Amino acid sequence: MDRQHTQIRFPHGLGDHVYMAHLLSLYRSQGFEFTVAADRNKAAIYRACENVSFVSKSEDFPAAPWIHGTSVIAVSKENGFSANKVMANLSLTPLPDIGPASWEVWTELSAIVLDAMRFVVPEEAEPILCRLEKVARPLLLFHPKGNNLKHAKDLNDEEIRRVCADFATYSGGTVLMLDWDRRIRAPDHPRVAMMEECFGKKLSLAELIVLFSHADLLIGIDSGPAHLARMVPTLPVLFVWQRHHPFAFSLPRAGHLHILPHALAESAPRLLLSEFDCVEVAEDRPSPETIVEQALQILGVKMAPVLSFSESRRSCVPAGEFRNTQERPIALYSYSSDNIGDDMQSLVLRRWLGYEENEIRFFDRDKQSLVGEAMPKSIQLLINGFIGEGALPLRMNQGVEIHPIFLAIHMANVNHDNPEKLEQLRRFGPVGCRDHQALKECREHNVDAYFAGCPTILCEPDGVQQDIDILLIDFNPRTLPPLPERRIIRYSSNMKIPRNTTFAERSEMCLRRWNLLSRSRLIVTSKLHAAMPAIGMGRPVVFINDGIVCSGRLSAFPEQFRRYPVQANFSWEPEAHQIDVTEHRRLVEARLLERVGHLRRPK
């Protein structure tokens, strides 16, 4: 055989094949050609090497080892190149001897660009591209767990969940989890999915390269997929390192950013990182917060702003620093109004999130203050309710930073009394609107908004026996058709709630309403936040348009929900008013999952 042609067998992992392809390409300048025998799926890698042919496994070829380099803590500036794994295998039998490693060889090796996508055929690309047409952008590929040295590389399940949920929430895009061995469970979010579920099969290496070439970003640990991305020049990569040094196991490339602990960077000569784009963190492992922050910056996605409240100015000022939502207490609205239906909104949302009352904070909408004595540094305020006079603009003087998320609001006349309201809605959008009038108002004022529906429809029953035939809420029986001989309970919510009513007392009143709705076979009311939770629980409701304030709020109801005029005739049979709101509930829940699914406690 011509001395310039070498046969090797390479029984190693995906990342090792990527760097072997680069090393063999280095030999090309000296006239060497190779035949590589490996698993058939690896052929897609070597297509990009002009001096390499590929065959399926052949035991006749000599096996090429793939040794580690010298430890990064044992090298100096003069011989630092020897710490790199690719350089350590230069001239190592059965590869031809082309001389010792050096910084000059390192420079030549680092400059090699291999584009695997150039050699993908249309039959491999078309199925992937068709599926990606329906994916919300930006598209993140996420590979947080590898096959070996898991303790030194892998992210844990909670870190994975937080990265996925926060990226999807703040970017509005999609996360595809790269996991061939089903070691990861995708977080419960409508735009987070397993790759295999998305495409209905395991992708071949060629198909994976197509996916890489049409993604917007890959976040990966020191494992095969992140290294493969070096052969897809259009794909930005965010490497996450914990205990392994980037110089030891990768090659630098424009568009690749490496997050690593500062202590790891300091453990080796600084020269080793001079060609790598790096972000160093004080912690011993990069946090999900840092990972998401850097990912959003790479993509040019504006990070969600935070309100910082100044005691001296009593006004909102921006805090540009990105903060992870999981490290900030959740807060929901509480109220000082006379309408206990307001409190029902927070009860349902709290239960949907999976928290007990004492596990979250409450922010009084009407007083613009936190309930309780202990003041956290910041809160995550989930705004779900009627934005009346005084609720916006947000102002407080308790030295608390607040991160508002407008989940589902009604706010007629967005800008009629205070232009600062409009400014805050624009700044902290997108704004979820619970009804179509609020959506129309927001859009007319150039506020980024969407229809969210009313989360109160996600109310679940109390688990009690239905022992009330008819529940009348704020109705005099004389204004209604003749009542049947059944068990009827009248409940009034039109009552003055004393100013000194405690938060605990209001909570008890709200629970009492929930209990009554759960026990009832038919509810007659003109109160939105009695009717909405009732139909969410599957309870038939007769809704009468009597004394409605802000009628636009009623467009929050599902389209099939019937409303009656005052003194209308209707049947007292519950079956006559039963409707199926399954699809409407799904829509509302999907909107919530997109915005705050990462805050929801797993059931």
N, C-alpha and C positions, 0 to 999 in steps of 0.2 A: 504493500500500500504506500502511496505517496506520503512522504514524511509530513506534508502540509495538511493532511486530512486525519482527523482523530475521531474515534468512536468512544462514546461514554454512555454509561447507564447512570441515571440520576433519580434515585428513589427517595425524594425528599418532598417537603411541603410546598404549598403555593408560593409563599413569600420567597423561599429559597430558589424556586424556579425563576421567579422574576429577576432576582439578582444574578443567577447563573446566566440568564440571557444577556444581561448587561456585560458580565465578565467575558463571555464568548465573543460579544461584539467588539470588546477591546482588542481581542486577538486579530480581528479582521484586518487592521492596518498593517499587520506583519504577514499577511497572506495565508492565515490558517482558516481551515474549514472544518466543520464538525457535523457528526450525526449523533443526535441525542435520542436515547431510548427511554421512554417514560410512559406513564399512564396516558391513554389516548386523549383524555380531556385537556391535557397540558399543551397539546399541539397549538392551540390558539395563541400561546405565549411566544413560541418560537417562529411563528409566521413573520414576526416583525424583524427577525435577525437575518440579514442578507447572506451570512456565511454559515447558516445552520440548516440542516435538513432534519426531519423528525420521523421516527418510527415508533410503533407501539413497543411495549416492553420486550427487551431482548436480553436474556440472561448471558449471552455470549460476550456482551460488551463489558469492559471493566467498570466497576462502580466508582463514581467520583465521590469522595468524602466531602463534607461541608463543615469545616471546623470553625470554632469561634476565634476571634482575635484576642490579642492581649488585653487584660483588664484595663479599662480607661483610667483607673487610679494608679496604674503601674507604669504608664507611659510618660514621656516628656514631650516638649515641643518638637524635638528633633525626630523622634520615632513615633509620633502620635498616630500616623497613618496605620500602624500595625494593630490598632485597637478595632479597626473596622472589619467586619466579618467577611465582606467581599474581598477586601485586600488580602486577608489572611489566606485565601484559597488561590491566590495568583501563583502560577507555576507549580502548583501542587499536583503530583501524579494522580491520575493519568493525563492531566492537562499538560500541554507542552511547556517547557521551561523558557520563558521569555525574559528572565532576569528577575532581580529582587523588587519588592515593593518600594515605593518612594512617594514623596509628595507630588512629584511630577506625574507619576502614574495615577495617583489619586485625582489630580486635576483633570486628566484625560478621561478617567472613568466617570467622574461626576458630570461631565459635559455630554455624555451619551444620551440621546433622546430616542426612545423606541415608541412608536405609535401603533398599538395593537389594533385600533379601530380601523386603520387603513385596509386591513386584510379580512375584515368581516364581510361575508357575502350577504346579498339581500334576503335570502331565505332565513338567515339567522337573525336579521335585524327587524323585519317587518312585524312579527307577532309582538315584540317588545314595544315597538314604537306605537302600534295601535292601542295597546293598553295604557301607555303613558299619556295619551291624548286626554284622558279623563281625570288625570291626577292634578290636584290643586298644587300650585307652585308657591314658593320654592320647594323642590324635592330634596329632602335630606336622606342619604343612605347612612345607616347607623350600625356599626359592628362593635359591640361592647364586650364580647366574650370570645376567647380563642380556644385552642385545643390543648395548649400546654402552658406550664408555669402560670396557672390561673391566679395564684396568690399575688403574683408580681405584676400582672397585667390587667385582669378583668375589672370592670365596674360591677358593683353589687346591684341587686335587684332594685333597691330604693333609688340609687343613683340613676339607673337606667330609666326608671319611671319618671323621675323628675326632669331629666334631659328631654325625653320624648314629649311629655305634656307641656313643658315650658316652651320648647321650640315650636311645637304646633300652635300653641296659643298665641305667642308673640309674633310669629312669622305669618300665620294664616296658611302655612303650607302643609306638606305631607311628610311623614316619617316612615320610611320602609326599613324594617329590621332585617339585617343580613344574618341569618342563622340557619345553617344547614342541618344541625343536629338537634333542633327543638329543645335547646337549653334555656330559651328565653320565652317568657309569656308577654305578649304585646300589652302595654297599658290600655286601659279602657278609655279610648278616645276615638272619635269617628275618623280622624285623619292620621292615625297610627296603625300600621298593619305589618304583618309578617310578609316577607318577600314571597314565600311559597304560596300564601293565601292570595296575594295580589295577582299572581300570574297562574295560579292553579297547578303549579308543578315546580320541581327543582330546576333552576336554570343551569344550562351548560356554561362552561367558562366563556365561550364566544358570546352567548346571550348576556352573560354578566357584564362583559366588556361593553356591549351595546347599552345596557342600563347605565353603566358608569358614564358613558359619553353623553348621555342625555339627562343626567342628574345635575343638580346645582351645587351640591356639597357632599363630601363624605366625612363622617367622624368615625375614627377607628383607633383601636389600640394597636400595639405592636403585634400584628397578625397579618395573615395573607391578604385580605381584601384591601387594607390600607396600602400595603406595598404594591399590590397589583395596580393601584391607581397611578403609580408612577408611569405606567405604560398607556395612560389615557390623558394626554396633555391638557385637555380642556377642563378637567375636573379638579376643583380646589379640594384640598384635603386638610383636615384638622386632626393631627396625631395627638393622642393622649398617653403620656408616659408617666409611670409611677416609680419604678425601680430600675428600669433599663435605660441606658443612655442613648439618645438618638444617633450619635456618631457610630456607636458600636453595631447597630442593626439596620441602618438605612443609609440612603444617599440623599444629599440636599437637592432641592428642586424648587424653582419659582412656583408660587401658588400653594406650597405646602407649609403649613404653620404647625409648630410643635409646642404643646403645653407641657411643662415639666416642673417638678418641685425645684425651688431655688437651691436646696441642699444638694440635689442631684447634679445640678449644673456646676456647683462649686466643688464637687468631688473630683473633678478631672480638669486638666489644663483648659483654660478658656478658649484657646486656639481651636479646639475641636468643634466648638459651636459657631465659629466665625462665619461659616457659609450657610448656616441653618437659620431660618426665621423662627424665633422662639418667644414664648411668653412664659415667664417664670412666676411661680406662685409660692407664697410663704408656707402653705400647708404641705403635708407629706404626700398628698394626692390631690390632683385638681378637682375642685368641687363642681357639681352640676351647674351651679350658678355661673362659674367662670367659663365652663365649656359652652353654655348657651350664649353667654355674652359675646364670646369670641366668634361663635358661629354666625350670630346676627351681624356682627361687624364685618365679617368676610363678605356676607351677602348684601351689605348695605341696607339692611332692614333697620328702620328706626325702632329703637327699644322703647318699651312702654314707659312713659314718664311717671315720676313720683311727685306728689305734692309735699312740700316741706312747709310747715306752718310756723311763722315767726311770731313770737309773743309780742315783740315790740310793734310790728307793722299790722298784725291781725289780717294778713293777706296771704295768698298763695304764691309761692315762688318755686321755680323748677329746681329739682335736684337731679342732675344728669346721671348720677351713678345708678347703674342697673342693680336691682335687688331681687333676690330669689324669693318668690312668693311663699315658699314653704317655711322660711325662717321669719315670717312676719305673721302675727296673730290675725285670724280671720275676724272681721267685724260685719255684722248685719244691722239693718235699721231697727231701732226701737222708736217709740212714739210717745208724745204727750197729748195727742189729740183725743177727741171724744169718740172716735171710730175704732172699735176694737177689731174691725175687719182689717185695719192696717197691720196689726200685729200678726194676723193670720198669714200674711205674706212671708214674714220672717220665720214663722213656725214651720211652714211647708218647706221653705228653702233649706232651713237648718236640718230638718229631718232627711231631706234628699241628699244633702252633703254627708250625712252620717254622723253628726256630732250631737252630744248632749249640750244642754243649755249652758252648763258651767265650763264648757271647753272652748267657747268662743267669746268674743267681745261684742258689745252692742253700742251703737252710735245713735244717739237721739237725733232723729231728723229735724225735729222742731226746735230743739235747743242748740243744735250743732255742738254736742259735747259727748264724750265717752261716758258710759255708765260704769260706775265703780270707782274705787279710789286709786288702785295701781295704774300708773300710766306707762304703757310700753313706749319704746322709741318710735315704732311705726305700726301701722295697721294696714290690712288689706280689706278695704271697704267694698263689699258687694252691694251695689245700689239696685234695689228691686222695689219699686213702689211709685207712688204719686209724688212728683216733684212739685210741691206747692210753694207758696210764698215763703221765702226765708230758707228753703232747702239748698238753693244755689244762689250765688257762688259759695263754695265751701270756705268757711272761715272758722278758725278756732284759735285758742290761746293757751293750749295745754302742752305745748312743746312736743307735739306728736307729728311725725311724718305720716302722710296718708296716701295710699295708692288706690284710687277709685277705679272700679270697673262698673260701667253702666250696663247692667245685665238686662233689665226689663223695666222701662219707665213709661209713665204717661206724663206729659208736660205740654199742655196746650199753651199757645201764645209764647213760643220759645223766647222771643226777644222783646216782649212788649213792655217789661218793667225794668230790666237791668241787662245792659249789653255784656256784663261780665259772665252771666249765665251762658250766653252763646259762646263766648271765648273758651270757657271750660269744657263745654260739650264738644267743641271742635278739637280741643287739645287732647282730650282723654278718650277720643273715640277709638274704635267704632262704638256707637251707642245702640244698645238693644232697645227696641220699642215694643211695648206690650200690645199696642193697638195701632190701627192704620192711620188714625188722625195724628198721633205723635210722630209716626214715620213721615207723614206728609209734611208736617211742620218742620221737622229736622232737615229734610231734603230741600225744602224751599229756602232754608237758611244755610245751605252748603255744609251741613253737618253729616259726617260719614255715619250712616245709620242702616239698620236692617230690622226686619220684623222678627221679633223674638218670641212673641206670644206671652202669655201670663204664666209664670212658673207655678202659681197656685193650683193650676189644673193637674199638677203632679201629686196632689194630696192623696194619701192612702188612708183607708178607714182605720179607726181606732181598735178594731178587733172585738168590738162589743156586739151584743145581740141587737137586731133591729126590732125594738119594741115600741117604737113610736110610729103610728100610721101616717100622721100628717104633722109637719112642723111649720108653723106660721111665723115668719120673721118680719116683724114690724107691719103687720096687717090686721086691721079690724075685720072680723068675720062678716060684718054687715055689708062690706063693700065687695064681697066675694059671692060666687054662686052658693046656693044652699049646701051646707056642710053635711056630709054623710055621718052616720052613727059609728064613729071610729075613735080611737084614742088620738086626741089632738092636743098638741102643746103649743102655746103661744110664747114667743120669745121676743123681747124688745132689745134692740141695740141702739135705739134712739134715746140714750140717757147721758146725762152730764157726768163725766168722770171727774171726780175731785182732783184738784191740782196736786194734792199730797199723796195721790195713789202711787204706791211703790212699783218698781219694775216687777217684782215677784207677784204682786196683786194683779197687774195687767196680764202677766203670763198665765195666771190661774183662770182669769176670765176668758182668755183665748182658748185654753185647753177645754173649758166648759163648752164653748161653741163647737169646737171640733168633735167633742163627745156627742153633742146633740145631733150634729149633721150625720155622724156615723150611725147613730141609732135609728135614723128616720128612713121611712120607705118612700116618702114624697115630701119635698120642700117647696114652699111657696114664699117668694121673697122678691124684693126689688134691689137687694144689695149684691153688688158684683162679687165681693169677697165672701159671700155666703154661697152664691150660686156656683162660682168657678170651682172651689174645692169640692163642692157636692157632686157636680157632674164628673169631676176627675175621679171621684171615688165610685162612680157608677150609680149614683143616686139620681132618680128622676127629679127634675126641677121645673116648676112653673115660675117663669120670670115675668114680672109685671112692670111695665115702664111707668113707674109712679115716683115723682120727686127726684128724677135723675139729675145729678149734677155732672156737667161735662159729658154730654151724651156720646161724644167721640170715643170715650173709654169702652163703650159696649162693643166696639169693633174688635175687641180682644177675644170675644166669644168665638167658638168654632162656627163655621158657616151654617151648619145644619141646626144650630141651636135656635129655637123659636122664642120670640118675646111677644107678650100679650099687652094690649092696651088696658087702661084702667076700666074696670067693670065688664071685662070680656067674659064670655062663657067658656068654660073649659072642663074637661073631664077630671074627676078626682081619682081615676084609676092610674096608678103609677106607670103601668105598661104603656099608656098613651103618650108618655113624655120621656120614655127611655130612648137615648141616642148613643151611638157608638163614637167615642172620641179617641179611639186608639191611635189613629193616624195623627191627629192634632197633638196628642201627648208626645208622640215620637218626635214630631217637629220641634216642639218646645224643649224636649230633653236633649235633642241633638244640638240645639243652639247653646244650651247650658254646658254640655260636654266640651264644645269647642272653646268656650271662654274660660270655664273653671273646672273642667274635668280633672285637672291635675290636683285640685284641692279636695276632691271627693274621697272620702275614706272607703276603701274596699269593703264590700259586704262580707 
